[in-house]
Every structure is written in structure tokens, then in C-alpha cells.
């Protein structure tokens, strides 16, 4: 989520590269976030190759901020 907070959108391969996870693991987490309406998904083709881009929703941004606040309370 932090990657999506600081970027307007990010594609699947870039997320996989940054997070160093498998396709299946990332797809599973993204599906859960999409089901919760925390991210939006846009599918397209670039040079005849499928491209899937993800961006954070308002609800996702709010949930992420609350999560960070809860972590900060635990630390303090």
C-alpha cells in the first residue's frame, strides 16, 4: 500500500519487483485489496502485451493512514 500511496499508479511487474514476491503471492494480496475497495485496477494493452495498473482509492488511503496511526500508537 505504501508504494501506491506515493505513486499515482503502479503496474503489476513494478510492484512485484519492488516487493520481491511471487506472481501468485502478489496477485492474492492485490485481489484482497481490490475486494475491500482499497485499490482500483485498470487493465490495458501496451504493444500488444497485457498491462495491469493499480492505484489506491480514497477508502484505501484512509485505511492506510489509520493503520499507520495505530502502529505509531503501539510504538509510543
N, C-alpha and C positions, 0 to 999 in steps of 0.2 A: 504493500500500500504506500509506503514512503516514496517509492520510485514514482508512483502515479501522482502523489501529492505535489512533487516538484517538477513534473513534466506534464505538458498538456495531454499528451498521449504517448503510448509506447507499444511497439509491436511484440508479438509472442517471442520471436527469436532474441530480441534485445533483453526482454525480461529473463528468459532462460539463461542467457549469457551472464547477466549481472547477478542473478541469484544462484547460479551454478547448481541447477536442479535438472531432473529428467523431464522429458516432454510430458509423460503421464502424471508426474507429481505436480507440475505447474498447471496442467490442464485441469486437474482435480480441484486445486485451490481456486483457480480462476472461475470455475463453474460454481463453486460455493459462493464466492464473492458476487458473481452475477445474479445468482438466485436470491441473495439478500439485497439486491439492488444497490450494492456498494460500488459497482463498476458498470460501465456500458461497453458494449462490444460492437466493433464495426468491421465487417468483412468486405474485402475487395480483391482485385487482381492487379498486380504490378508486373508488367512484361509477361503476361500470361501465367504468372505464379500467384497462388493464393497468399493473401496478406491479411492477418487479423490484428487489429489495433484495439487497445484497451485504454479507457480513461476513467477517472474517478468521478462519481456522481456527488451531488450536494449531500445526499444522505451518507455516502461513504466517507466524505470529507469530515462531516460532523462526527461520525462514529470513530474515525481515526483520531481526531482531536480528543475525544472523550477517553479513548484508550491511552493516549499519551499522558493525559492529565492523571488518570488512575495510576499509571506507572510512576509518575513523579511523586504522587502522594505516598506510594509504597517506599520510595527511596528516602523521602524526607521523614 
